[in-house]
Amino acid sequence: MMFLRISASQVVLKSDIIGIFDMDNTTVSRQGRDFLPHAEREGGVVYSADDLPRSYVVTEHEGKTTVYLSSFSSKVLINRAKSSALMP
């Protein structure tokens, strides 16, 4: 199994990742602004960022969608996800 480290203390399975999104770019549109509050109301947001979140990772595992907020940029996370190295 391959993991992606999205914060100092949080990893997710790469195979569960639906998408990695930049916080600034996706909250410009109405759908983007509505997505995160909706996910939070549904109980599907995990705050893995101690600082202001710069990106979020949407995962689905066993039919449950979870949104992880990360202080890492989406570019950093995408580069890590593309890496073939196992991230514990």
Buried (B, 14 or more C-beta within 10 A) or exposed (E): EEBBBBBEEBBBEBEBBEEBBBBEEBBEEEEBEEBBEEBEEEEBBBEBBEEEBBBBBBBEEEEEEBBBBBBBBBEBBBEBBEEEEEBE
